[in-house]
C-alpha cells in the first residue's frame, strides 16, 4: 500500500513539476513577444519594460506555488528528517521569493493605477 501511495505521489509531483515548466516557458514566450512588440512599435522603454516584467513576474509567482506543491507532495509520503529539512529550506526560500515578488507586483500595480488615475 505504501509503495502504491509513493508511486501516486511521485507521479503527482512530476505532473506539477511539468506544469511549472509549462508556466515558466509560456510566461517567457509571452514576455519575449511583448518585448518584440514594444520594440517594433517604438513605445516608451520605461513603461514597456515595467509592464513586461510585471506580467512575467506574475507567471513566475504562479510557477513557484506549483513547485512548492510538488515538493510538499514528494515529501509527504514517509519522509526522513533529511527530507523534512530540505523541504523546510526549499519552502522558506520559495515563500520568501513569492512574498517579495508579490509585494513588488502590488507596488508596481499601485504605481500604474496612480499614473493612470
Biopython code that builds the backbone (N, CA, C, O; Angstrom):
import numpy as np
from Bio.PDB.StructureBuilder import StructureBuilder

atoms = [
    (1, "UNK", "N", (0.821, -1.194, 0.000)),
    (1, "UNK", "CA", (0.000, 0.000, 0.000)),
    (1, "UNK", "C", (0.872, 1.268, 0.000)),
    (1, "UNK", "O", (0.598, 2.224, -0.725)),
    (2, "UNK", "N", (1.924, 1.253, 0.827)),
    (2, "UNK", "CA", (2.808, 2.420, 0.889)),
    (2, "UNK", "C", (3.528, 2.638, -0.440)),
    (2, "UNK", "O", (3.744, 3.778, -0.852)),
    (3, "UNK", "N", (3.897, 1.551, -1.107)),
    (3, "UNK", "CA", (4.568, 1.665, -2.397)),
    (3, "UNK", "C", (3.640, 2.297, -3.435)),
    (3, "UNK", "O", (4.070, 3.114, -4.250)),
    (4, "UNK", "N", (2.371, 1.912, -3.397)),
    (4, "UNK", "CA", (1.394, 2.495, -4.321)),
    (4, "UNK", "C", (1.221, 3.982, -4.046)),
    (4, "UNK", "O", (1.160, 4.782, -4.979)),
    (5, "UNK", "N", (1.142, 4.356, -2.785)),
    (5, "UNK", "CA", (1.000, 5.762, -2.408)),
    (5, "UNK", "C", (2.228, 6.563, -2.847)),
    (5, "UNK", "O", (2.099, 7.685, -3.337)),
    (6, "UNK", "N", (3.415, 5.984, -2.669)),
    (6, "UNK", "CA", (4.640, 6.659, -3.114)),
    (6, "UNK", "C", (4.639, 6.860, -4.626)),
    (6, "UNK", "O", (5.051, 7.910, -5.120)),
    (7, "UNK", "N", (4.173, 5.847, -5.359)),
    (7, "UNK", "CA", (4.119, 5.937, -6.808)),
    (7, "UNK", "C", (3.142, 7.028, -7.253)),
    (7, "UNK", "O", (3.447, 7.824, -8.142)),
    (8, "UNK", "N", (1.967, 7.053, -6.624)),
    (8, "UNK", "CA", (0.969, 8.087, -6.942)),
    (8, "UNK", "C", (1.515, 9.471, -6.616)),
    (8, "UNK", "O", (1.363, 10.405, -7.404)),
    (9, "UNK", "N", (2.148, 9.601, -5.459)),
    (9, "UNK", "CA", (2.725, 10.886, -5.057)),
    (9, "UNK", "C", (3.828, 11.312, -6.021)),
    (9, "UNK", "O", (3.936, 12.487, -6.371)),
    (10, "UNK", "N", (4.632, 10.368, -6.440)),
    (10, "UNK", "CA", (5.725, 10.677, -7.369)),
    (10, "UNK", "C", (5.188, 11.180, -8.701)),
    (10, "UNK", "O", (5.673, 12.175, -9.238)),
    (11, "UNK", "N", (4.179, 10.485, -9.233)),
    (11, "UNK", "CA", (3.585, 10.928, -10.498)),
    (11, "UNK", "C", (2.867, 12.265, -10.347)),
    (11, "UNK", "O", (2.927, 13.104, -11.246)),
    (12, "UNK", "N", (2.195, 12.468, -9.233)),
    (12, "UNK", "CA", (1.510, 13.742, -8.996)),
    (12, "UNK", "C", (2.514, 14.890, -8.936)),
    (12, "UNK", "O", (2.292, 15.952, -9.519)),
    (13, "UNK", "N", (3.611, 14.670, -8.232)),
    (13, "UNK", "CA", (4.655, 15.698, -8.142)),
    (13, "UNK", "C", (5.266, 15.952, -9.517)),
    (13, "UNK", "O", (5.559, 17.097, -9.860)),
    (14, "UNK", "N", (5.458, 14.906, -10.301)),
    (14, "UNK", "CA", (6.009, 15.057, -11.643)),
    (14, "UNK", "C", (5.074, 15.893, -12.525)),
    (14, "UNK", "O", (5.528, 16.742, -13.293)),
    (15, "UNK", "N", (3.773, 15.647, -12.408)),
    (15, "UNK", "CA", (2.797, 16.428, -13.172)),
    (15, "UNK", "C", (2.861, 17.899, -12.765)),
    (15, "UNK", "O", (2.813, 18.784, -13.618)),
    (16, "UNK", "N", (2.967, 18.157, -11.465)),
    (16, "UNK", "CA", (3.085, 19.545, -11.006)),
    (16, "UNK", "C", (4.372, 20.184, -11.501)),
    (16, "UNK", "O", (4.370, 21.356, -11.878)),
    (17, "UNK", "N", (5.468, 19.443, -11.509)),
    (17, "UNK", "CA", (6.733, 19.976, -11.997)),
    (17, "UNK", "C", (6.677, 20.262, -13.497)),
    (17, "UNK", "O", (7.260, 21.239, -13.966)),
    (18, "UNK", "N", (5.978, 19.410, -14.247)),
    (18, "UNK", "CA", (5.794, 19.685, -15.677)),
    (18, "UNK", "C", (4.946, 20.941, -15.860)),
    (18, "UNK", "O", (5.176, 21.728, -16.777)),
    (19, "UNK", "N", (3.975, 21.116, -14.986)),
    (19, "UNK", "CA", (3.145, 22.320, -15.029)),
    (19, "UNK", "C", (3.999, 23.558, -14.777)),
    (19, "UNK", "O", (3.807, 24.585, -15.428)),
    (20, "UNK", "N", (4.931, 23.470, -13.848)),
    (20, "UNK", "CA", (5.847, 24.581, -13.562)),
    (20, "UNK", "C", (6.628, 24.946, -14.825)),
    (20, "UNK", "O", (6.743, 26.120, -15.174)),
    (21, "UNK", "N", (7.156, 23.944, -15.494)),
    (21, "UNK", "CA", (7.936, 24.195, -16.722)),
    (21, "UNK", "C", (7.055, 24.868, -17.776)),
    (21, "UNK", "O", (7.472, 25.830, -18.420)),
    (22, "UNK", "N", (5.851, 24.359, -17.944)),
    (22, "UNK", "CA", (4.941, 24.928, -18.941)),
    (22, "UNK", "C", (4.619, 26.380, -18.607)),
    (22, "UNK", "O", (4.603, 27.232, -19.496)),
    (23, "UNK", "N", (4.364, 26.664, -17.340)),
    (23, "UNK", "CA", (4.025, 28.030, -16.925)),
    (23, "UNK", "C", (5.193, 28.976, -17.175)),
    (23, "UNK", "O", (5.005, 30.069, -17.708)),
    (24, "UNK", "N", (6.387, 28.563, -16.796)),
    (24, "UNK", "CA", (7.561, 29.429, -16.981)),
    (24, "UNK", "C", (7.858, 29.637, -18.461)),
    (24, "UNK", "O", (8.149, 30.757, -18.882)),
    (25, "UNK", "N", (7.789, 28.579, -19.247)),
    (25, "UNK", "CA", (8.034, 28.709, -20.684)),
    (25, "UNK", "C", (6.983, 29.612, -21.319)),
    (25, "UNK", "O", (7.319, 30.483, -22.122)),
    (26, "UNK", "N", (5.725, 29.414, -20.969)),
    (26, "UNK", "CA", (4.669, 30.259, -21.514)),
    (26, "UNK", "C", (4.909, 31.730, -21.141)),
    (26, "UNK", "O", (4.825, 32.617, -21.989)),
    (27, "UNK", "N", (5.210, 31.970, -19.856)),
    (27, "UNK", "CA", (5.464, 33.339, -19.403)),
    (27, "UNK", "C", (6.655, 33.961, -20.113)),
    (27, "UNK", "O", (6.622, 35.140, -20.464)),
    (28, "UNK", "N", (7.711, 33.174, -20.329)),
    (28, "UNK", "CA", (8.901, 33.689, -21.013)),
    (28, "UNK", "C", (8.594, 33.999, -22.477)),
    (28, "UNK", "O", (9.031, 35.023, -23.002)),
    (29, "UNK", "N", (7.849, 33.121, -23.127)),
    (29, "UNK", "CA", (7.477, 33.380, -24.523)),
    (29, "UNK", "C", (6.583, 34.613, -24.633)),
    (29, "UNK", "O", (6.746, 35.428, -25.541)),
    (30, "UNK", "N", (5.638, 34.743, -23.700)),
    (30, "UNK", "CA", (4.769, 35.917, -23.697)),
    (30, "UNK", "C", (5.591, 37.191, -23.491)),
    (30, "UNK", "O", (5.359, 38.202, -24.154)),
    (31, "UNK", "N", (6.551, 37.134, -22.567)),
    (31, "UNK", "CA", (7.411, 38.294, -22.320)),
    (31, "UNK", "C", (8.239, 38.626, -23.567)),
    (31, "UNK", "O", (8.390, 39.796, -23.919)),
    (32, "UNK", "N", (8.766, 37.608, -24.225)),
    (32, "UNK", "CA", (9.552, 37.833, -25.438)),
    (32, "UNK", "C", (8.697, 38.480, -26.529)),
    (32, "UNK", "O", (9.138, 39.418, -27.192)),
    (33, "UNK", "N", (7.483, 37.981, -26.710)),
    (33, "UNK", "CA", (6.579, 38.559, -27.716)),
    (33, "UNK", "C", (6.272, 40.012, -27.375)),
    (33, "UNK", "O", (6.248, 40.864, -28.262)),
    (34, "UNK", "N", (6.038, 40.300, -26.102)),
    (34, "UNK", "CA", (5.740, 41.679, -25.699)),
    (34, "UNK", "C", (6.938, 42.598, -25.923)),
    (34, "UNK", "O", (6.779, 43.733, -26.373)),
    (35, "UNK", "N", (8.136, 42.107, -25.610)),
    (35, "UNK", "CA", (9.331, 42.920, -25.832)),
    (35, "UNK", "C", (9.502, 43.205, -27.317)),
    (35, "UNK", "O", (9.756, 44.343, -27.710)),
    (36, "UNK", "N", (9.366, 42.180, -28.135)),
    (36, "UNK", "CA", (9.497, 42.371, -29.577)),
    (36, "UNK", "C", (8.418, 43.315, -30.106)),
    (36, "UNK", "O", (8.686, 44.140, -30.979)),
    (37, "UNK", "N", (7.209, 43.195, -29.582)),
    (37, "UNK", "CA", (6.121, 44.090, -29.991)),
    (37, "UNK", "C", (6.438, 45.534, -29.604)),
    (37, "UNK", "O", (6.254, 46.451, -30.405)),
    (38, "UNK", "N", (6.911, 45.732, -28.380)),
    (38, "UNK", "CA", (7.246, 47.090, -27.931)),
    (38, "UNK", "C", (8.409, 47.676, -28.738)),
    (38, "UNK", "O", (8.431, 48.872, -29.029)),
    (39, "UNK", "N", (9.369, 46.825, -29.095)),
    (39, "UNK", "CA", (10.483, 47.312, -29.919)),
    (39, "UNK", "C", (10.004, 47.676, -31.325)),
    (39, "UNK", "O", (10.460, 48.658, -31.911)),
    (40, "UNK", "N", (9.095, 46.888, -31.847)),
    (40, "UNK", "CA", (8.584, 47.136, -33.201)),
    (40, "UNK", "C", (7.703, 48.380, -33.263)),
    (40, "UNK", "O", (7.687, 49.083, -34.274)),
    (41, "UNK", "N", (6.964, 48.653, -32.172)),
    (41, "UNK", "CA", (6.059, 49.810, -32.185)),
    (41, "UNK", "C", (6.708, 51.046, -31.589)),
    (41, "UNK", "O", (6.101, 52.117, -31.571)),
    (42, "UNK", "N", (7.947, 50.912, -31.096)),
    (42, "UNK", "CA", (8.717, 52.034, -30.543)),
    (42, "UNK", "C", (7.990, 52.759, -29.407)),
    (42, "UNK", "O", (7.960, 53.989, -29.354)),
    (43, "UNK", "N", (7.405, 51.968, -28.496)),
    (43, "UNK", "CA", (6.757, 52.567, -27.318)),
    (43, "UNK", "C", (7.815, 52.995, -26.314)),
    (43, "UNK", "O", (8.956, 52.539, -26.395)),
    (44, "UNK", "N", (7.462, 53.863, -25.364)),
    (44, "UNK", "CA", (8.435, 54.297, -24.349)),
    (44, "UNK", "C", (9.013, 53.106, -23.585)),
    (44, "UNK", "O", (8.270, 52.245, -23.114)),
    (45, "UNK", "N", (10.324, 53.061, -23.466)),
    (45, "UNK", "CA", (11.006, 51.920, -22.869)),
    (45, "UNK", "C", (10.640, 51.674, -21.409)),
    (45, "UNK", "O", (10.431, 50.526, -21.019)),
    (46, "UNK", "N", (10.559, 52.720, -20.596)),
    (46, "UNK", "CA", (10.307, 52.517, -19.173)),
    (46, "UNK", "C", (8.973, 51.833, -18.935)),
    (46, "UNK", "O", (8.894, 50.882, -18.157)),
    (47, "UNK", "N", (7.929, 52.303, -19.593)),
    (47, "UNK", "CA", (6.622, 51.698, -19.382)),
    (47, "UNK", "C", (6.584, 50.274, -19.897)),
    (47, "UNK", "O", (6.074, 49.388, -19.210)),
    (48, "UNK", "N", (7.101, 50.032, -21.069)),
    (48, "UNK", "CA", (7.014, 48.702, -21.657)),
    (48, "UNK", "C", (7.823, 47.685, -20.852)),
    (48, "UNK", "O", (7.376, 46.556, -20.648)),
    (49, "UNK", "N", (8.994, 48.078, -20.403)),
    (49, "UNK", "CA", (9.827, 47.174, -19.611)),
    (49, "UNK", "C", (9.131, 46.809, -18.309)),
    (49, "UNK", "O", (9.142, 45.650, -17.895)),
    (50, "UNK", "N", (8.535, 47.786, -17.676)),
    (50, "UNK", "CA", (7.846, 47.546, -16.407)),
    (50, "UNK", "C", (6.619, 46.667, -16.617)),
    (50, "UNK", "O", (6.357, 45.772, -15.814)),
    (51, "UNK", "N", (5.867, 46.910, -17.682)),
    (51, "UNK", "CA", (4.668, 46.121, -17.965)),
    (51, "UNK", "C", (5.027, 44.671, -18.276)),
    (51, "UNK", "O", (4.354, 43.749, -17.814)),
    (52, "UNK", "N", (6.082, 44.470, -19.055)),
    (52, "UNK", "CA", (6.519, 43.118, -19.389)),
    (52, "UNK", "C", (6.998, 42.408, -18.129)),
    (52, "UNK", "O", (6.654, 41.248, -17.905)),
    (53, "UNK", "N", (7.783, 43.090, -17.307)),
    (53, "UNK", "CA", (8.288, 42.491, -16.069)),
    (53, "UNK", "C", (7.131, 42.113, -15.151)),
    (53, "UNK", "O", (7.135, 41.035, -14.557)),
    (54, "UNK", "N", (6.154, 42.983, -15.035)),
    (54, "UNK", "CA", (5.019, 42.723, -14.154)),
    (54, "UNK", "C", (4.267, 41.474, -14.583)),
    (54, "UNK", "O", (3.912, 40.642, -13.748)),
    (55, "UNK", "N", (4.027, 41.343, -15.853)),
    (55, "UNK", "CA", (3.300, 40.173, -16.359)),
    (55, "UNK", "C", (4.128, 38.900, -16.173)),
    (55, "UNK", "O", (3.598, 37.876, -15.741)),
    (56, "UNK", "N", (5.427, 38.958, -16.495)),
    (56, "UNK", "CA", (6.295, 37.784, -16.356)),
    (56, "UNK", "C", (6.444, 37.393, -14.886)),
    (56, "UNK", "O", (6.453, 36.208, -14.554)),
    (57, "UNK", "N", (6.558, 38.378, -14.018)),
    (57, "UNK", "CA", (6.665, 38.106, -12.583)),
    (57, "UNK", "C", (5.422, 37.386, -12.066)),
    (57, "UNK", "O", (5.518, 36.538, -11.179)),
    (58, "UNK", "N", (4.270, 37.716, -12.613)),
    (58, "UNK", "CA", (3.037, 37.048, -12.209)),
    (58, "UNK", "C", (3.087, 35.572, -12.582)),
    (58, "UNK", "O", (2.669, 34.720, -11.798)),
    (59, "UNK", "N", (3.597, 35.260, -13.776)),
    (59, "UNK", "CA", (3.728, 33.864, -14.181)),
    (59, "UNK", "C", (4.726, 33.120, -13.295)),
    (59, "UNK", "O", (4.493, 31.974, -12.912)),
    (60, "UNK", "N", (5.838, 33.782, -12.972)),
    (60, "UNK", "CA", (6.841, 33.145, -12.113)),
    (60, "UNK", "C", (6.265, 32.876, -10.728)),
    (60, "UNK", "O", (6.523, 31.825, -10.141)),
    (61, "UNK", "N", (5.494, 33.809, -10.207)),
    (61, "UNK", "CA", (4.864, 33.634, -8.901)),
    (61, "UNK", "C", (3.944, 32.422, -8.910)),
    (61, "UNK", "O", (3.952, 31.633, -7.965)),
    (62, "UNK", "N", (3.162, 32.266, -9.953)),
    (62, "UNK", "CA", (2.286, 31.095, -10.072)),
    (62, "UNK", "C", (3.109, 29.809, -10.145)),
    (62, "UNK", "O", (2.757, 28.812, -9.515)),
    (63, "UNK", "N", (4.197, 29.826, -10.905)),
    (63, "UNK", "CA", (5.054, 28.651, -11.029)),
    (63, "UNK", "C", (5.676, 28.271, -9.689)),
    (63, "UNK", "O", (5.798, 27.087, -9.376)),
    (64, "UNK", "N", (6.068, 29.261, -8.902)),
    (64, "UNK", "CA", (6.636, 28.985, -7.574)),
    (64, "UNK", "C", (5.640, 28.257, -6.681)),
    (64, "UNK", "O", (6.025, 27.369, -5.921)),
    (65, "UNK", "N", (4.377, 28.621, -6.766)),
    (65, "UNK", "CA", (3.351, 27.960, -5.953)),
    (65, "UNK", "C", (3.198, 26.491, -6.359)),
    (65, "UNK", "O", (3.090, 25.619, -5.497)),
    (66, "UNK", "N", (3.189, 26.216, -7.662)),
    (66, "UNK", "CA", (3.107, 24.836, -8.123)),
    (66, "UNK", "C", (4.352, 24.044, -7.726)),
    (66, "UNK", "O", (4.251, 22.877, -7.346)),
    (67, "UNK", "N", (5.516, 24.667, -7.811)),
    (67, "UNK", "CA", (6.763, 23.987, -7.448)),
    (67, "UNK", "C", (6.766, 23.623, -5.967)),
    (67, "UNK", "O", (7.208, 22.537, -5.593)),
    (68, "UNK", "N", (6.278, 24.522, -5.132)),
    (68, "UNK", "CA", (6.205, 24.223, -3.701)),
    (68, "UNK", "C", (5.242, 23.073, -3.452)),
    (68, "UNK", "O", (5.511, 22.206, -2.621)),
    (69, "UNK", "N", (4.121, 23.060, -4.166)),
    (69, "UNK", "CA", (3.176, 21.950, -4.042)),
    (69, "UNK", "C", (3.805, 20.620, -4.416)),
    (69, "UNK", "O", (3.572, 19.613, -3.748)),
    (70, "UNK", "N", (4.602, 20.609, -5.479)),
    (70, "UNK", "CA", (5.286, 19.381, -5.896)),
    (70, "UNK", "C", (6.264, 18.919, -4.821)),
    (70, "UNK", "O", (6.354, 17.724, -4.538)),
    (71, "UNK", "N", (6.986, 19.844, -4.230)),
    (71, "UNK", "CA", (7.934, 19.478, -3.162)),
    (71, "UNK", "C", (7.216, 18.916, -1.946)),
    (71, "UNK", "O", (7.690, 17.959, -1.333)),
    (72, "UNK", "N", (6.087, 19.493, -1.593)),
    (72, "UNK", "CA", (5.322, 19.007, -0.442)),
    (72, "UNK", "C", (4.814, 17.599, -0.710)),
    (72, "UNK", "O", (4.886, 16.740, 0.169)),
    (73, "UNK", "N", (4.303, 17.351, -1.907)),
    (73, "UNK", "CA", (3.811, 16.009, -2.239)),
    (73, "UNK", "C", (4.939, 14.992, -2.187)),
    (73, "UNK", "O", (4.755, 13.898, -1.654)),
    (74, "UNK", "N", (6.102, 15.332, -2.732)),
    (74, "UNK", "CA", (7.233, 14.394, -2.722)),
    (74, "UNK", "C", (7.656, 14.040, -1.298)),
    (74, "UNK", "O", (8.085, 12.916, -1.039)),
    (75, "UNK", "N", (7.538, 14.982, -0.390)),
    (75, "UNK", "CA", (7.991, 14.764, 0.982)),
    (75, "UNK", "C", (6.896, 14.166, 1.864)),
    (75, "UNK", "O", (7.192, 13.680, 2.956)),
    (76, "UNK", "N", (5.662, 14.190, 1.426)),
    (76, "UNK", "CA", (4.530, 13.784, 2.271)),
    (76, "UNK", "C", (4.518, 12.299, 2.610)),
    (76, "UNK", "O", (4.022, 11.917, 3.670)),
    (77, "UNK", "N", (5.046, 11.465, 1.744)),
    (77, "UNK", "CA", (4.983, 10.020, 1.956)),
    (77, "UNK", "C", (6.273, 9.534, 2.607)),
    (77, "UNK", "O", (7.334, 9.550, 1.983)),
    (78, "UNK", "N", (6.178, 9.102, 3.864)),
    (78, "UNK", "CA", (7.292, 8.529, 4.620)),
    (78, "UNK", "C", (8.573, 9.360, 4.537)),
    (78, "UNK", "O", (9.598, 8.872, 4.062)),
    (79, "UNK", "N", (8.519, 10.595, 4.990)),
    (79, "UNK", "CA", (9.718, 11.439, 4.903)),
    (79, "UNK", "C", (10.756, 11.099, 5.967)),
    (79, "UNK", "O", (10.423, 10.654, 7.065)),
    (80, "UNK", "N", (12.004, 11.316, 5.619)),
    (80, "UNK", "CA", (13.082, 11.221, 6.611)),
    (80, "UNK", "C", (13.306, 12.627, 7.166)),
    (80, "UNK", "O", (12.758, 13.597, 6.642)),
    (81, "UNK", "N", (14.103, 12.738, 8.216)),
    (81, "UNK", "CA", (14.397, 14.059, 8.766)),
    (81, "UNK", "C", (15.188, 14.894, 7.759)),
    (81, "UNK", "O", (15.056, 16.117, 7.713)),
    (82, "UNK", "N", (15.996, 14.229, 6.966)),
    (82, "UNK", "CA", (16.739, 14.922, 5.916)),
    (82, "UNK", "C", (15.769, 15.514, 4.880)),
    (82, "UNK", "O", (15.933, 16.652, 4.442)),
    (83, "UNK", "N", (14.758, 14.719, 4.498)),
    (83, "UNK", "CA", (13.738, 15.204, 3.552)),
    (83, "UNK", "C", (12.982, 16.400, 4.122)),
    (83, "UNK", "O", (12.711, 17.373, 3.418)),
    (84, "UNK", "N", (12.648, 16.311, 5.398)),
    (84, "UNK", "CA", (11.907, 17.404, 6.044)),
    (84, "UNK", "C", (12.761, 18.663, 6.108)),
    (84, "UNK", "O", (12.260, 19.765, 5.882)),
    (85, "UNK", "N", (14.031, 18.512, 6.410)),
    (85, "UNK", "CA", (14.941, 19.660, 6.446)),
    (85, "UNK", "C", (15.086, 20.325, 5.087)),
    (85, "UNK", "O", (15.064, 21.550, 4.976)),
    (86, "UNK", "N", (15.236, 19.497, 4.049)),
    (86, "UNK", "CA", (15.331, 20.039, 2.690)),
    (86, "UNK", "C", (14.048, 20.760, 2.295)),
    (86, "UNK", "O", (14.095, 21.836, 1.700)),
    (87, "UNK", "N", (12.892, 20.163, 2.628)),
    (87, "UNK", "CA", (11.612, 20.796, 2.309)),
    (87, "UNK", "C", (11.474, 22.126, 3.037)),
    (87, "UNK", "O", (11.003, 23.108, 2.464)),
    (88, "UNK", "N", (11.885, 22.154, 4.295)),
    (88, "UNK", "CA", (11.800, 23.408, 5.064)),
    (88, "UNK", "C", (12.656, 24.499, 4.418)),
    (88, "UNK", "O", (12.223, 25.646, 4.307)),
    (89, "UNK", "N", (13.858, 24.143, 3.996)),
    (89, "UNK", "CA", (14.731, 25.124, 3.350)),
    (89, "UNK", "C", (14.139, 25.587, 2.016)),
    (89, "UNK", "O", (14.108, 26.783, 1.726)),
    (90, "UNK", "N", (13.676, 24.642, 1.218)),
    (90, "UNK", "CA", (13.075, 24.993, -0.076)),
    (90, "UNK", "C", (11.833, 25.843, 0.129)),
    (90, "UNK", "O", (11.642, 26.849, -0.553)),
    (91, "UNK", "N", (10.985, 25.437, 1.072)),
    (91, "UNK", "CA", (9.752, 26.190, 1.336)),
    (91, "UNK", "C", (10.063, 27.604, 1.806)),
    (91, "UNK", "O", (9.400, 28.555, 1.392)),
    (92, "UNK", "N", (11.055, 27.749, 2.659)),
    (92, "UNK", "CA", (11.419, 29.079, 3.155)),
    (92, "UNK", "C", (11.921, 29.964, 2.012)),
    (92, "UNK", "O", (11.538, 31.130, 1.913)),
    (93, "UNK", "N", (12.762, 29.420, 1.166)),
    (93, "UNK", "CA", (13.298, 30.193, 0.039)),
    (93, "UNK", "C", (12.187, 30.572, -0.933)),
    (93, "UNK", "O", (12.078, 31.730, -1.337)),
    (94, "UNK", "N", (11.367, 29.600, -1.307)),
    (94, "UNK", "CA", (10.294, 29.878, -2.272)),
    (94, "UNK", "C", (9.231, 30.800, -1.692)),
    (94, "UNK", "O", (8.689, 31.647, -2.401)),
    (95, "UNK", "N", (8.932, 30.640, -0.411)),
    (95, "UNK", "CA", (7.962, 31.532, 0.215)),
    (95, "UNK", "C", (8.511, 32.948, 0.283)),
    (95, "UNK", "O", (7.781, 33.910, 0.047)),
    (96, "UNK", "N", (9.792, 33.081, 0.605)),
    (96, "UNK", "CA", (10.422, 34.402, 0.616)),
    (96, "UNK", "C", (10.410, 35.042, -0.759)),
    (96, "UNK", "O", (10.082, 36.220, -0.899)),
    (97, "UNK", "N", (10.772, 34.261, -1.787)),
    (97, "UNK", "CA", (10.730, 34.777, -3.155)),
    (97, "UNK", "C", (9.318, 35.206, -3.534)),
    (97, "UNK", "O", (9.116, 36.271, -4.116)),
    (98, "UNK", "N", (8.352, 34.370, -3.200)),
    (98, "UNK", "CA", (6.954, 34.691, -3.520)),
    (98, "UNK", "C", (6.507, 35.957, -2.815)),
    (98, "UNK", "O", (5.843, 36.804, -3.412)),
    (99, "UNK", "N", (6.870, 36.089, -1.544)),
    (99, "UNK", "CA", (6.467, 37.261, -0.766)),
    (99, "UNK", "C", (7.001, 38.542, -1.395)),
    (99, "UNK", "O", (6.248, 39.489, -1.626)),
    (100, "UNK", "N", (8.299, 38.568, -1.670)),
    (100, "UNK", "CA", (8.905, 39.787, -2.214)),
    (100, "UNK", "C", (8.462, 40.057, -3.650)),
    (100, "UNK", "O", (8.283, 41.211, -4.039)),
    (101, "UNK", "N", (8.287, 39.005, -4.428)),
    (101, "UNK", "CA", (7.812, 39.180, -5.792)),
    (101, "UNK", "C", (6.383, 39.713, -5.805)),
    (101, "UNK", "O", (6.055, 40.616, -6.574)),
    (102, "UNK", "N", (5.541, 39.150, -4.950)),
    (102, "UNK", "CA", (4.157, 39.625, -4.868)),
    (102, "UNK", "C", (4.097, 41.071, -4.382)),
    (102, "UNK", "O", (3.282, 41.855, -4.867)),
    (103, "UNK", "N", (4.949, 41.424, -3.434)),
    (103, "UNK", "CA", (4.991, 42.799, -2.943)),
    (103, "UNK", "C", (5.412, 43.762, -4.049)),
    (103, "UNK", "O", (4.853, 44.851, -4.175)),
    (104, "UNK", "N", (6.395, 43.358, -4.848)),
    (104, "UNK", "CA", (6.820, 44.190, -5.980)),
    (104, "UNK", "C", (5.708, 44.330, -7.013)),
    (104, "UNK", "O", (5.483, 45.414, -7.550)),
    (105, "UNK", "N", (5.016, 43.231, -7.288)),
    (105, "UNK", "CA", (3.917, 43.273, -8.246)),
    (105, "UNK", "C", (2.841, 44.236, -7.770)),
    (105, "UNK", "O", (2.341, 45.045, -8.551)),
    (106, "UNK", "N", (2.480, 44.154, -6.488)),
    (106, "UNK", "CA", (1.457, 45.050, -5.946)),
    (106, "UNK", "C", (1.900, 46.508, -5.987)),
    (106, "UNK", "O", (1.107, 47.389, -6.318)),
    (107, "UNK", "N", (3.164, 46.768, -5.652)),
    (107, "UNK", "CA", (3.631, 48.159, -5.647)),
    (107, "UNK", "C", (3.667, 48.732, -7.059)),
    (107, "UNK", "O", (3.349, 49.905, -7.255)),
    (108, "UNK", "N", (4.043, 47.934, -8.031)),
    (108, "UNK", "CA", (4.043, 48.411, -9.413)),
    (108, "UNK", "C", (2.617, 48.598, -9.903)),
    (108, "UNK", "O", (2.323, 49.551, -10.624)),
    (109, "UNK", "N", (1.724, 47.679, -9.507)),
    (109, "UNK", "CA", (0.323, 47.825, -9.875)),
    (109, "UNK", "C", (-0.286, 49.094, -9.299)),
    (109, "UNK", "O", (-1.058, 49.774, -9.976)),
    (110, "UNK", "N", (0.055, 49.421, -8.052)),
    (110, "UNK", "CA", (-0.434, 50.656, -7.427)),
    (110, "UNK", "C", (0.142, 51.878, -8.135)),
    (110, "UNK", "O", (-0.561, 52.869, -8.335)),
    (111, "UNK", "N", (1.415, 51.814, -8.514)),
    (111, "UNK", "CA", (2.056, 52.924, -9.223)),
    (111, "UNK", "C", (1.389, 53.139, -10.567)),
    (111, "UNK", "O", (1.132, 54.278, -10.958)),
    (112, "UNK", "N", (1.105, 52.057, -11.278)),
    (112, "UNK", "CA", (0.413, 52.177, -12.585)),
    (112, "UNK", "C", (-0.981, 52.738, -12.415)),
    (112, "UNK", "O", (-1.420, 53.547, -13.232)),
    (113, "UNK", "N", (-1.698, 52.324, -11.362)),
    (113, "UNK", "CA", (-3.044, 52.839, -11.118)),
    (113, "UNK", "C", (-3.000, 54.326, -10.822)),
    (113, "UNK", "O", (-3.849, 55.082, -11.294)),
    (114, "UNK", "N", (-2.012, 54.750, -10.043)),
    (114, "UNK", "CA", (-1.877, 56.166, -9.707)),
    (114, "UNK", "C", (-1.520, 56.980, -10.949)),
    (114, "UNK", "O", (-2.011, 58.096, -11.120)),
    (115, "UNK", "N", (-0.665, 56.428, -11.821)),
    (115, "UNK", "CA", (-0.280, 57.116, -13.049)),
    (115, "UNK", "C", (-1.456, 57.251, -14.012)),
    (115, "UNK", "O", (-1.589, 58.264, -14.698)),
    (116, "UNK", "N", (-2.307, 56.228, -14.061)),
    (116, "UNK", "CA", (-3.451, 56.251, -14.969)),
    (116, "UNK", "C", (-4.601, 57.090, -14.430)),
    (116, "UNK", "O", (-5.396, 57.633, -15.197)),
    (117, "UNK", "N", (-4.687, 57.195, -13.093)),
    (117, "UNK", "CA", (-5.834, 57.869, -12.454)),
    (117, "UNK", "C", (-5.664, 59.300, -12.281)),
    (117, "UNK", "O", (-6.556, 59.969, -11.758)),
]
sb = StructureBuilder()
sb.init_structure("model")
sb.init_model(0)
sb.init_chain("A")
sb.init_seg("    ")
for serial, (resi, resn, name, xyz) in enumerate(atoms, 1):
    if name == "N":
        sb.init_residue(resn, " ", resi, " ")
    sb.init_atom(name, np.array(xyz, "f"), 0.0, 1.0, " ", f" {name:<3s}", serial, name[0])
structure = sb.get_structure()
